[in-house]
Amino acid sequence: MSNGTEYMSLREIGRRLNIPPSSVAYYKDRFSRFIPQQGGSGRRTRYPADALPIFKEIRHMFNNNYSAEQVERDLARKFSPMHDTGAAPNEARSLSELASVVEKLSDLLDTQALFRAEIESLRTELSTLRQEKELIEKRYRDEIGRLETEVAELRRERTDMFEKIWERIDRKDRGGTGHAKSPDSDFMHLPLVVMNDKGEYLGVAGKHGHFSLQEFIRIVRRNARESDRRVTLRWDAAGSDGYVLTLTTRGTDGQGHEHAIELQQTVTPNGNRVVRIARLTIDGNPVPDPFLLVLFRKIRDGFDI
């Protein structure tokens, strides 16, 4: 071969032919007698450009499921085996053995470098896969958060829709009797409280805020719906700052009860505006004040605390 011949390492051959480093090293060891090389005697083994088509042919045959024996037979037909020229006849045996050891070490270093390159490539690929996994997980978390927000909004819309439906039903049931208009939104959303015998205002607080008249009506309607009972509401004025809420319930047998709750807007000693349950009557019978506390304990069970 001329001095102008290009020589390459196994790594460069693998890069040019897009063959994994471990495969290049295997081909070199398994079919070495067909692959031209330059080196030995203390120098690292290099491979001329003539070796490229041989490596390429080996790769092609393995990709087509050839066995190693079939590959070897095809190589013997297409390429001439390389003959080891050996050491010069006059060289001492010890020098020849030393050169052989150095050559093997050189090949081992090449193979080791190839494996290191492949390991580094696998590490890079693993890091990329981890990043892709994190991005996918983030997209799913964001999507779940978005869906949860949409579900919460739909629940709010459903609640508002039912409130409007009940309001229309209540107006229809009242007809033209001249009963008072229902309280405004401000009144409905004030904290609902009772007063104990010490003059203290007692309410119910949940993680989403205080318990209001609006929440009380929602629980009444929900309980009626779950028990297959019909409930109607009627509002009557009670002074300048109050109302009487009359709840009439009817079961499927036509039996029912009438609850009249007097509600007064007031201000606590701490300056908080609240709606106080001033009085409760059931079927025309006044309920003693201590029983209002029992009522609130039951309300607590139905409120999201």
Backbone as numpy.savetxt, mean C-alpha at the origin, in Angstrom:
# Nx Ny Nz CAx CAy CAz Cx Cy Cz
50.83 -15.02 -36.00 49.98 -13.82 -36.00 50.85 -12.58 -36.00
50.44 -11.51 -36.60 51.22 -10.29 -36.69 51.16 -9.53 -35.40
52.11 -8.61 -35.24 52.15 -7.80 -34.02 50.98 -6.86 -33.93
50.26 -6.62 -35.05 49.13 -5.69 -35.03 47.83 -6.32 -34.59
47.87 -7.61 -34.24 46.63 -8.30 -33.85 46.10 -7.74 -32.53
44.77 -7.56 -32.46 44.13 -7.05 -31.23 43.93 -8.21 -30.26
44.29 -8.00 -29.00 44.10 -9.02 -27.97 43.13 -8.50 -26.91
42.35 -9.43 -26.39 41.29 -9.05 -25.43 41.33 -9.98 -24.22
40.78 -9.46 -23.11 40.57 -10.30 -21.92 39.23 -11.01 -22.05
39.00 -11.99 -21.17 37.71 -12.68 -21.16 36.57 -11.70 -20.86
36.83 -10.72 -20.01 35.79 -9.74 -19.67 35.37 -8.95 -20.90
36.37 -8.54 -21.71 36.06 -7.78 -22.92 35.28 -8.64 -23.92
35.66 -9.93 -24.02 34.93 -10.83 -24.92 33.48 -10.96 -24.48
33.26 -11.16 -23.17 31.89 -11.26 -22.67 31.09 -10.00 -22.93
31.74 -8.82 -22.78 31.04 -7.56 -23.01 30.66 -7.39 -24.47
31.56 -7.73 -25.36 31.28 -7.54 -26.79 30.18 -8.49 -27.29
30.18 -9.70 -26.77 29.20 -10.69 -27.25 27.97 -10.77 -26.36
27.93 -9.93 -25.31 26.78 -9.93 -24.38 26.57 -11.33 -23.77
27.67 -11.91 -23.32 27.64 -13.23 -22.67 28.00 -13.04 -21.20
27.27 -13.64 -20.27 27.59 -13.50 -18.85 29.03 -13.94 -18.57
29.72 -13.28 -17.65 31.12 -13.63 -17.35 31.31 -15.09 -16.97
30.38 -15.63 -16.19 30.53 -17.03 -15.76 30.47 -17.97 -16.96
29.63 -17.65 -17.95 29.53 -18.49 -19.14 30.81 -18.42 -19.98
31.37 -17.21 -20.11 32.62 -17.05 -20.86 33.73 -17.89 -20.24
33.82 -17.85 -18.89 34.85 -18.61 -18.20 34.66 -20.11 -18.42
33.40 -20.55 -18.41 33.13 -21.98 -18.63 33.51 -22.39 -20.06
33.13 -21.59 -21.04 33.47 -21.92 -22.42 34.99 -22.01 -22.60
35.71 -21.08 -21.98 37.17 -21.07 -22.10 37.77 -22.35 -21.53
37.27 -22.78 -20.36 37.82 -23.99 -19.74 37.40 -25.26 -20.48
36.15 -25.31 -20.93 35.62 -26.55 -21.52 36.14 -26.79 -22.93
36.34 -25.70 -23.69 36.73 -25.85 -25.10 38.05 -25.14 -25.38
38.96 -25.21 -24.44 40.22 -24.45 -24.56 41.06 -24.85 -25.77
40.93 -26.11 -26.19 41.79 -26.55 -27.30 41.37 -25.97 -28.65
40.18 -25.34 -28.69 39.73 -24.71 -29.93 39.89 -23.18 -29.91
40.28 -22.63 -28.75 40.30 -21.17 -28.58 41.74 -20.67 -28.60
42.10 -19.84 -29.57 43.47 -19.30 -29.61 43.70 -18.34 -28.45
44.94 -18.33 -27.96 45.26 -17.43 -26.85 46.71 -17.04 -26.93
47.04 -16.00 -26.20 48.40 -15.48 -26.18 48.77 -15.24 -24.72
49.89 -15.71 -24.31 50.30 -15.49 -22.93 51.05 -16.69 -22.40
50.97 -16.88 -21.10 51.72 -17.95 -20.48 53.12 -17.48 -20.15
53.88 -18.34 -19.51 55.26 -18.02 -19.13 55.34 -16.73 -18.35
54.43 -16.54 -17.42 54.48 -15.36 -16.56 53.62 -14.23 -17.01
53.08 -14.29 -18.21 52.20 -13.22 -18.69 50.75 -13.65 -18.60
49.83 -12.70 -18.35 48.40 -13.00 -18.29 47.89 -13.39 -19.67
47.02 -14.38 -19.67 46.50 -14.89 -20.95 45.59 -13.86 -21.60
45.80 -13.63 -22.89 44.94 -12.74 -23.68 44.45 -13.53 -24.89
43.40 -13.02 -25.52 42.77 -13.75 -26.61 42.68 -12.85 -27.84
43.11 -13.36 -29.01 43.06 -12.54 -30.23 41.63 -12.40 -30.74
41.45 -11.50 -31.68 40.11 -11.28 -32.25 39.58 -12.54 -32.91
40.50 -13.45 -33.31 40.05 -14.71 -33.92 39.21 -15.54 -32.96
39.34 -15.29 -31.67 38.59 -16.08 -30.68 37.12 -15.66 -30.61
36.81 -14.44 -31.05 35.43 -13.94 -30.94 34.42 -14.83 -31.67
34.65 -15.17 -32.95 33.65 -16.03 -33.63 33.51 -17.40 -32.99
34.60 -17.90 -32.36 34.51 -19.21 -31.71 33.60 -19.12 -30.48
33.82 -18.09 -29.64 32.94 -17.90 -28.48 31.49 -17.68 -28.93
31.34 -16.90 -30.00 29.99 -16.62 -30.49 29.30 -17.90 -30.96
30.06 -18.76 -31.66 29.50 -20.03 -32.15 29.12 -20.94 -30.98
29.98 -20.98 -29.96 29.67 -21.80 -28.77 28.39 -21.31 -28.12
28.28 -20.01 -27.98 27.07 -19.44 -27.35 25.83 -19.78 -28.17
25.94 -19.65 -29.48 24.80 -19.94 -30.36 24.35 -21.38 -30.21
25.30 -22.31 -30.14 24.94 -23.73 -30.04 24.30 -24.04 -28.68
24.82 -23.45 -27.61 24.20 -23.68 -26.30 22.80 -23.08 -26.24
22.61 -21.94 -26.88 21.27 -21.34 -26.92 20.28 -22.23 -27.67
20.81 -23.07 -28.56 19.95 -23.99 -29.30 19.95 -25.39 -28.67
20.31 -25.44 -27.38 20.21 -26.68 -26.58 21.15 -27.79 -27.05
22.30 -27.42 -27.58 23.31 -28.42 -27.90 23.93 -28.92 -26.60
24.31 -30.19 -26.58 25.08 -30.70 -25.44 26.54 -30.29 -25.62
27.33 -30.40 -24.54 28.75 -30.03 -24.63 29.47 -30.91 -25.65
29.09 -32.20 -25.72 29.73 -33.10 -26.69 29.40 -32.69 -28.12
28.12 -32.29 -28.35 27.74 -31.85 -29.70 28.49 -30.58 -30.08
28.63 -29.66 -29.11 29.37 -28.42 -29.37 30.81 -28.75 -29.74
31.41 -29.68 -29.00 32.80 -30.03 -29.25 32.97 -30.65 -30.64
32.04 -31.51 -31.04 32.13 -32.11 -32.37 32.00 -31.05 -33.47
31.04 -30.11 -33.28 30.86 -29.06 -34.29 32.08 -28.15 -34.37
32.67 -27.85 -33.23 33.87 -27.01 -33.23 35.02 -27.72 -33.94
35.11 -29.05 -33.76 36.18 -29.81 -34.42 36.03 -29.77 -35.93
34.77 -29.71 -36.42 34.54 -29.64 -37.86 34.82 -28.24 -38.43
34.48 -27.21 -37.60 34.55 -25.84 -38.11 35.88 -25.14 -37.81
36.54 -25.53 -36.73 37.76 -24.84 -36.32 38.86 -25.87 -36.03
40.08 -25.47 -36.32 41.21 -26.37 -36.06 41.60 -26.27 -34.59
41.84 -27.41 -33.94 42.29 -27.36 -32.55 43.63 -26.65 -32.43
43.79 -25.91 -31.32 45.05 -25.24 -31.06 46.02 -26.26 -30.47
47.29 -26.23 -30.90 48.30 -27.16 -30.36 49.22 -26.41 -29.43
49.40 -26.95 -28.30 50.28 -26.33 -27.31 51.72 -26.49 -27.76
52.37 -25.38 -28.00 53.76 -25.42 -28.47 54.71 -25.81 -27.36
54.23 -25.63 -26.12 55.07 -25.99 -24.99 56.22 -25.04 -24.79
57.09 -25.37 -23.88 58.24 -24.52 -23.58 59.40 -24.89 -24.51
60.32 -24.05 -24.60 61.50 -24.33 -25.43 62.21 -25.58 -24.90
62.75 -26.38 -25.78 63.37 -27.64 -25.36 64.47 -27.44 -24.34
65.15 -26.30 -24.42 66.29 -26.09 -23.54 65.90 -25.51 -22.18
64.61 -25.19 -21.99 64.22 -24.60 -20.70 64.25 -25.67 -19.63
64.57 -25.27 -18.45 64.58 -26.22 -17.32 63.15 -26.57 -16.97
62.94 -27.79 -16.43 61.59 -28.25 -16.07 60.99 -27.36 -15.00
61.77 -26.89 -14.07 61.24 -26.05 -13.00 60.67 -24.74 -13.55
61.35 -24.18 -14.55 60.85 -22.94 -15.16 59.54 -23.20 -15.88
59.43 -24.36 -16.54 58.19 -24.70 -17.24 57.04 -24.87 -16.26
57.33 -25.55 -15.14 56.28 -25.74 -14.14 55.86 -24.41 -13.53
56.85 -23.53 -13.27 56.53 -22.22 -12.70 55.67 -21.42 -13.66
56.00 -21.47 -14.95 55.21 -20.74 -15.94 53.78 -21.27 -15.99
53.65 -22.60 -15.86 52.31 -23.19 -15.86 51.49 -22.71 -14.67
52.14 -22.64 -13.50 51.44 -22.16 -12.30 51.02 -20.71 -12.46
51.94 -19.89 -12.99 51.62 -18.47 -13.19 50.47 -18.31 -14.16
50.48 -19.14 -15.22 49.40 -19.05 -16.21 48.05 -19.43 -15.59
48.07 -20.48 -14.76 46.83 -20.89 -14.10 46.34 -19.81 -13.14
47.29 -19.20 -12.43 46.90 -18.10 -11.53 46.32 -16.94 -12.32
46.92 -16.66 -13.47 46.41 -15.57 -14.30 44.99 -15.85 -14.75
44.75 -17.10 -15.18 43.39 -17.48 -15.58 42.43 -17.38 -14.40
42.93 -17.81 -13.24 42.08 -17.75 -12.05 41.72 -16.31 -11.71
42.68 -15.40 -11.85 42.40 -13.98 -11.59 41.39 -13.43 -12.58
41.54 -13.84 -13.84 40.56 -13.41 -14.85 39.16 -13.91 -14.51
39.11 -15.19 -14.15 37.80 -15.77 -13.80 37.21 -15.09 -12.57
38.08 -14.84 -11.59 37.61 -14.16 -10.37 37.08 -12.77 -10.70
37.78 -12.06 -11.57 37.31 -10.72 -11.96 35.97 -10.80 -12.68
35.82 -11.84 -13.49 34.55 -12.01 -14.20 33.40 -12.25 -13.22
33.65 -13.12 -12.24 32.60 -13.40 -11.26 32.29 -12.17 -10.42
33.31 -11.41 -10.07 33.07 -10.17 -9.31 32.21 -9.20 -10.11
32.52 -9.11 -11.40 31.72 -8.22 -12.25 30.27 -8.69 -12.32
30.09 -10.02 -12.40 28.73 -10.54 -12.47 27.99 -10.31 -11.15
28.70 -10.51 -10.02 28.09 -10.26 -8.71 27.69 -8.80 -8.58
28.57 -7.89 -9.03 28.25 -6.46 -8.96 27.03 -6.14 -9.83
26.96 -6.79 -11.01 25.80 -6.59 -11.88 24.52 -7.06 -11.20
24.60 -8.21 -10.52 23.43 -8.74 -9.81 23.03 -7.82 -8.66
24.01 -7.26 -7.97 23.70 -6.32 -6.88 22.99 -5.08 -7.42
23.48 -4.59 -8.55 22.83 -3.42 -9.15 21.39 -3.74 -9.55
21.21 -4.93 -10.14 19.86 -5.34 -10.54 18.95 -5.49 -9.32
19.49 -6.07 -8.22 18.70 -6.23 -7.00 18.30 -4.88 -6.43
19.26 -3.92 -6.44 18.94 -2.59 -5.95 17.84 -1.93 -6.78
17.91 -2.13 -8.10 16.87 -1.58 -8.98 15.51 -2.20 -8.69
15.50 -3.52 -8.49 14.24 -4.21 -8.18 13.66 -3.73 -6.85
14.52 -3.49 -5.87 14.04 -2.98 -4.58 13.41 -1.59 -4.74
14.06 -0.75 -5.53 13.51 0.59 -5.76 12.16 0.50 -6.47
12.06 -0.39 -7.46 10.78 -0.57 -8.16 9.71 -1.08 -7.20
10.09 -2.00 -6.31 9.14 -2.53 -5.32 8.64 -1.41 -4.41
9.57 -0.56 -3.94 9.17 0.55 -3.07 8.23 1.51 -3.80
8.51 1.77 -5.08 7.63 2.66 -5.85 6.24 2.06 -6.02
6.19 0.74 -6.29 4.90 0.07 -6.43 4.12 0.12 -5.12
4.82 -0.16 -4.00 4.15 -0.12 -2.69 3.63 1.29 -2.40
4.43 2.31 -2.74 3.98 3.68 -2.50 2.75 4.00 -3.33
2.75 3.55 -4.61 1.58 3.79 -5.46 0.34 3.13 -4.88
0.50 1.91 -4.36 -0.64 1.21 -3.77 -1.11 1.92 -2.50
-0.16 2.38 -1.67 -0.55 3.12 -0.46 -1.30 4.39 -0.82
-0.79 5.11 -1.82 -1.47 6.33 -2.25 -2.87 6.03 -2.78
-2.97 4.93 -3.55 -4.27 4.56 -4.12 -5.25 4.16 -3.02
-4.75 3.41 -2.03 -5.62 3.02 -0.91 -6.09 4.25 -0.15
-5.16 5.20 0.09 -5.54 6.43 0.77 -6.59 7.21 0.00
-6.41 7.25 -1.32 -7.39 7.97 -2.16 -8.75 7.30 -2.09
-8.77 5.96 -2.17 -10.04 5.24 -2.10 -10.71 5.40 -0.74
-9.91 5.39 0.33 -10.48 5.59 1.66 -11.12 6.98 1.77
-10.45 7.97 1.18 -11.02 9.32 1.19 -12.32 9.37 0.41
-12.35 8.69 -0.75 -13.58 8.66 -1.56 -14.71 7.95 -0.81
-14.37 6.84 -0.12 -15.40 6.12 0.64 -15.95 6.99 1.75
-15.06 7.70 2.46 -15.52 8.58 3.53 -16.43 9.68 2.98
-16.07 10.22 1.80 -16.89 11.26 1.19 -18.26 10.71 0.78
-18.25 9.49 0.22 -19.52 8.87 -0.17 -20.40 8.61 1.05
-19.79 8.22 2.16 -20.57 8.00 3.38 -21.19 9.31 3.87
-20.40 10.38 3.79 -20.95 11.69 4.19 -22.11 12.09 3.28
-21.92 11.87 1.97 -22.99 12.21 1.03 -24.24 11.36 1.29
-24.02 10.09 1.60 -25.16 9.22 1.90 -25.90 9.70 3.16
-25.13 10.08 4.18 -25.75 10.58 5.41 -26.56 11.84 5.13
-25.96 12.76 4.36 -26.68 14.00 4.02 -27.95 13.68 3.22
-27.85 12.71 2.30 -29.00 12.36 1.49 -30.13 11.82 2.37
-29.79 10.92 3.32 -30.82 10.38 4.20 -31.43 11.47 5.08
-30.59 12.42 5.51 -31.11 13.52 6.33 -32.15 14.32 5.54
-31.84 14.59 4.27 -32.79 15.35 3.45 -34.08 14.55 3.22
-33.91 13.23 3.00 -35.11 12.40 2.81 -35.98 12.41 4.05
-35.35 12.24 5.22 -36.13 12.25 6.46 -36.79 13.61 6.68
-36.06 14.66 6.31 -36.63 16.00 6.48 -37.88 16.16 5.62
-37.83 15.65 4.38 -39.02 15.73 3.51 -40.17 14.90 4.07
-39.82 13.71 4.59 -40.86 12.86 5.19 -41.51 13.56 6.37
-40.66 14.20 7.19 -41.20 14.91 8.36 -42.12 16.04 7.93
-41.73 16.79 6.89 -42.57 17.89 6.43 -43.89 17.35 5.88
-43.81 16.24 5.17 -45.03 15.64 4.61 -45.96 15.17 5.73
-45.36 14.54 6.77 -46.18 14.06 7.88 -46.84 15.21 8.64
-46.13 16.36 8.72 -46.70 17.50 9.44 -47.83 18.13 8.65
-47.72 18.07 7.33 -48.75 18.67 6.47 -48.82 20.16 6.71
-50.04 20.70 6.77 -50.22 22.14 6.97 -50.68 22.45 8.37
-50.17 21.73 9.38 -50.63 21.92 10.76 -50.05 23.16 11.41
-49.12 23.82 10.75 -48.59 25.06 11.31 -47.54 24.84 12.37
-46.95 23.64 12.46 -45.90 23.39 13.44 -44.66 24.21 13.09
-43.83 24.39 14.10 -42.65 25.24 13.92 -41.66 24.61 12.95
-40.95 25.45 12.28 -39.88 24.99 11.40 -38.78 24.35 12.24
-38.10 23.34 11.69 -37.04 22.67 12.44 -35.88 23.64 12.68
-35.05 23.36 13.71 -33.95 24.27 14.05 -32.96 24.41 12.89
-32.21 25.50 12.93 -31.20 25.69 11.89 -29.99 24.80 12.17
-29.05 24.80 11.22 -27.88 23.92 11.31 -27.03 24.24 12.53
-26.93 25.52 12.89 -26.13 25.91 14.05 -26.67 25.26 15.32
-27.98 25.31 15.50 -28.62 24.72 16.68 -28.41 23.20 16.68
-28.56 22.58 15.50 -28.47 21.13 15.41 -27.08 20.60 15.72
-26.05 21.42 15.52 -24.69 20.95 15.70 -24.05 21.41 17.00
-24.80 22.08 17.87 -24.27 22.42 19.19 -24.19 21.17 20.05
-23.27 21.14 21.04 -23.18 19.99 21.93 -24.50 19.77 22.67
-24.92 18.51 22.75 -26.15 18.14 23.46 -25.76 17.69 24.87
-26.39 18.30 25.89 -26.00 18.03 27.28 -27.23 17.83 28.15
-26.98 17.30 29.35 -27.97 17.26 30.43 -27.33 17.90 31.65
-28.15 18.29 32.61 -27.63 18.90 33.84 -27.91 17.94 35.00
-26.87 17.68 35.82 -27.09 16.81 36.97 -27.58 17.62 38.16
-27.76 16.94 39.30 -28.33 17.62 40.47 -27.37 18.63 41.09
-26.10 18.65 40.63 -25.13 19.63 41.12 -25.03 20.84 40.20
-25.86 20.87 39.17 -25.83 21.98 38.23 -24.71 21.89 37.21
-24.12 20.70 37.08 -23.04 20.51 36.11 -23.61 20.04 34.77
-23.02 20.55 33.70 -23.46 20.16 32.36 -22.66 18.92 31.92
-23.37 17.88 31.55 -22.73 16.63 31.15 -23.05 16.34 29.69
-22.01 16.12 28.91 -22.18 15.78 27.50 -21.42 14.51 27.16
-21.36 14.22 25.90 -20.63 13.04 25.40 -19.66 13.52 24.33
-18.39 13.18 24.51 -17.36 13.56 23.54 -16.82 12.32 22.85
-16.64 12.40 21.56 -16.07 11.30 20.78 -14.81 11.75 20.09
-14.14 10.82 19.42 -12.88 11.16 18.77 -13.07 12.10 17.59
-14.29 12.20 17.08 -14.56 13.10 15.95 -15.27 14.38 16.40
-15.38 14.59 17.70 -16.02 15.81 18.18 -17.09 15.52 19.22
-17.83 16.57 19.60 -18.85 16.43 20.63 -20.12 15.77 20.06
-20.94 15.28 20.97 -22.21 14.68 20.59 -23.25 15.79 20.47
-23.88 15.87 19.31 -24.81 16.97 19.02 -26.23 16.44 18.84
-27.18 17.38 18.72 -28.56 17.00 18.44 -28.66 16.28 17.10
-27.85 16.71 16.14 -27.82 16.05 14.83 -27.43 14.58 14.97
-26.40 14.31 15.81 -25.98 12.93 16.03 -27.06 12.13 16.74
-27.73 12.76 17.69 -28.80 12.08 18.43 -29.90 11.61 17.46
-30.32 12.49 16.56 -31.38 12.14 15.60 -30.89 11.04 14.66
-29.60 11.11 14.27 -29.05 10.07 13.40 -29.12 8.70 14.07
-28.79 8.64 15.37 -28.83 7.36 16.10 -30.26 6.86 16.23
-31.20 7.78 16.51 -32.61 7.39 16.63 -33.09 6.76 15.33
-32.77 7.39 14.21 -33.23 6.88 12.92 -32.54 5.56 12.56
-31.26 5.47 12.88 -30.56 4.22 12.60 -31.14 3.06 13.40
-31.39 3.30 14.70 -31.97 2.24 15.53 -33.37 1.84 15.04
-34.15 2.84 14.60 -35.49 2.54 14.09 -35.40 1.71 12.82
-34.43 2.06 11.96 -34.27 1.32 10.71 -33.84 -0.12 10.97
-32.95 -0.31 11.94 -32.47 -1.66 12.24 -33.53 -2.51 12.92
-34.49 -1.88 13.60 -35.53 -2.65 14.30 -36.86 -2.66 13.54
-36.84 -2.20 12.28 -38.05 -2.20 11.43 -39.19 -1.39 12.06
-38.82 -0.26 12.64 -39.83 0.61 13.22 -39.87 1.91 12.43
-41.04 2.52 12.38 -41.22 3.79 11.68 -41.09 4.90 12.71
-40.32 5.92 12.38 -40.16 7.05 13.29 -40.47 8.34 12.53
-41.24 9.22 13.17 -41.52 10.54 12.61 -41.11 11.60 13.62
-40.68 12.74 13.10 -40.23 13.85 13.95 -41.15 15.04 13.76
-41.40 15.73 14.87 -42.17 16.97 14.80 -41.50 18.00 15.69
-41.35 19.21 15.15 -40.72 20.28 15.90 -41.77 21.32 16.29
-41.71 21.76 17.56 -42.57 22.84 18.04 -41.70 23.83 18.80
-42.02 25.11 18.64 -41.26 26.13 19.34 -41.50 26.03 20.84
-40.43 26.31 21.61 -40.52 26.33 23.08 -39.76 27.55 23.57
-40.42 28.70 23.59 -39.75 29.94 23.95 -38.92 30.47 22.79
-38.10 31.47 23.08 -37.33 32.12 22.02 -36.08 31.34 21.64
-35.59 30.48 22.54 -34.33 29.76 22.29 -34.49 28.25 22.39
-35.69 27.75 22.20 -35.86 26.32 22.38 -36.87 25.70 21.44
-36.89 24.38 21.48 -37.81 23.59 20.67 -38.26 22.38 21.49
-39.40 21.85 21.09 -39.83 20.54 21.60 -39.78 19.59 20.41
-38.94 18.55 20.55 -38.83 17.53 19.51 -39.69 16.34 19.92
-40.69 16.05 19.11 -41.57 14.91 19.39 -41.23 13.78 18.44
-40.81 12.65 19.01 -40.47 11.46 18.24 -41.58 10.45 18.41
-42.22 10.08 17.31 -43.28 9.08 17.34 -42.80 7.84 16.61
-42.77 6.72 17.31 -42.31 5.47 16.71 -43.48 4.50 16.59
-43.48 3.72 15.52 -44.51 2.72 15.29 -43.84 1.43 14.80
-44.22 0.31 15.40 -43.73 -0.98 14.96 -44.60 -1.53 13.85
-44.26 -2.71 13.36 -45.04 -3.33 12.29 -46.44 -3.72 12.76
-46.61 -3.85 14.10 -47.93 -4.18 14.65 -48.79 -2.95 14.89
-48.25 -1.76 14.56 -49.00 -0.53 14.76 -48.83 0.08 16.13
-48.21 -0.63 17.05 -48.00 -0.11 18.40 -46.77 0.80 18.40
-46.81 1.81 19.27 -45.69 2.72 19.33 -45.71 3.60 20.55
-44.78 4.56 20.56 -44.66 5.47 21.69 -44.36 6.87 21.16
-44.63 7.83 22.04 -44.35 9.22 21.70 -43.42 9.79 22.75
-42.26 10.28 22.28 -41.27 10.89 23.16 -41.21 12.38 22.84
-41.44 13.20 23.85 -41.35 14.65 23.68 -40.13 15.15 24.45
-39.20 15.76 23.73 -37.95 16.22 24.35 -37.90 17.74 24.22
-37.84 18.41 25.36 -37.72 19.88 25.34 -36.24 20.23 25.31
-35.87 21.04 24.33 -34.47 21.40 24.11 -34.32 22.91 24.23
-33.37 23.36 25.05 -33.13 24.78 25.25 -31.67 25.11 24.96
-31.48 26.18 24.15 -30.11 26.65 23.92 -29.69 27.50 25.11
-28.48 27.24 25.62 -28.01 27.98 26.78 -26.49 28.12 26.70
-25.95 28.86 27.66 -24.50 29.08 27.73 -24.01 28.57 29.08
-22.98 27.73 29.07 -22.44 27.17 30.30 -21.62 28.22 31.03
-21.29 27.98 32.32 -20.43 28.91 33.05 -19.08 29.13 32.38
-18.64 28.19 31.57 -17.37 28.35 30.85 -17.52 29.14 29.56
-18.75 29.56 29.26 -18.98 30.35 28.06 -19.23 29.54 26.81
-19.52 28.25 26.95 -19.79 27.40 25.79 -21.28 27.35 25.49
-21.63 27.53 24.21 -23.02 27.41 23.80 -23.37 25.93 23.64
-24.46 25.52 24.25 -24.88 24.12 24.22 -26.40 24.06 24.06
-26.89 22.85 23.76 -28.32 22.58 23.75 -28.60 21.61 24.90
-29.41 22.05 25.85 -29.68 21.22 27.04 -31.03 20.53 26.91
-31.05 19.24 27.27 -32.33 18.53 27.36 -32.97 18.96 28.68
-33.97 19.82 28.57 -34.59 20.37 29.79 -35.64 19.43 30.37
-36.31 18.68 29.49 -37.37 17.81 30.00 -37.66 16.73 28.96
-38.08 15.56 29.48 -38.43 14.44 28.61 -39.73 13.82 29.11
-40.67 13.63 28.19 -41.91 12.93 28.53 -42.09 11.77 27.56
-42.58 10.65 28.08 -42.84 9.46 27.26 -44.32 9.14 27.36
-45.00 9.22 26.24 -46.45 9.01 26.18 -47.18 9.91 27.19
-46.69 11.15 27.30 -47.31 12.13 28.18 -46.87 12.06 29.62
-46.03 11.10 29.98 -45.56 10.95 31.37 -44.17 11.54 31.52
-44.01 12.53 32.42 -42.69 13.14 32.62 -41.68 12.10 33.14
-40.47 12.20 32.64 -39.39 11.31 33.08 -38.53 12.07 34.09
-38.29 11.50 35.29 -37.46 12.18 36.29 -36.07 12.48 35.73
-35.51 13.59 36.22 -34.20 14.02 35.72 -33.11 12.94 35.83
-33.06 12.16 36.93 -32.00 11.14 37.01 -32.01 10.17 35.83
-33.20 9.95 35.25 -33.26 9.02 34.13 -32.65 9.60 32.86
-32.52 10.93 32.82 -31.83 11.53 31.67 -30.36 11.12 31.63
-29.77 10.96 32.83 -28.38 10.50 32.88 -28.28 9.07 32.35
-29.29 8.25 32.68 -29.32 6.89 32.15 -29.43 6.92 30.62
-30.25 7.85 30.12 -30.39 8.01 28.67 -29.05 8.32 28.03
-28.28 9.21 28.65 -27.00 9.58 28.07 -26.00 8.44 28.10
-26.09 7.61 29.13 -25.21 6.43 29.16 -25.52 5.51 27.98
-26.80 5.37 27.64 -27.18 4.55 26.49 -26.72 5.21 25.19
-26.82 6.54 25.16 -26.36 7.26 23.97 -24.86 7.02 23.76
-24.11 7.00 24.85 -22.67 6.78 24.76 -22.36 5.46 24.05
-23.19 4.45 24.29 -22.97 3.15 23.64 -23.16 3.23 22.12
-23.98 4.16 21.67 -24.25 4.27 20.23 -23.40 5.30 19.53
-22.63 6.09 20.31 -21.82 7.15 19.71 -20.40 6.66 19.50
-19.74 7.18 18.48 -18.37 6.78 18.15 -17.40 7.47 19.08
-17.18 6.86 20.26 -16.29 7.49 21.25 -14.89 6.93 21.12
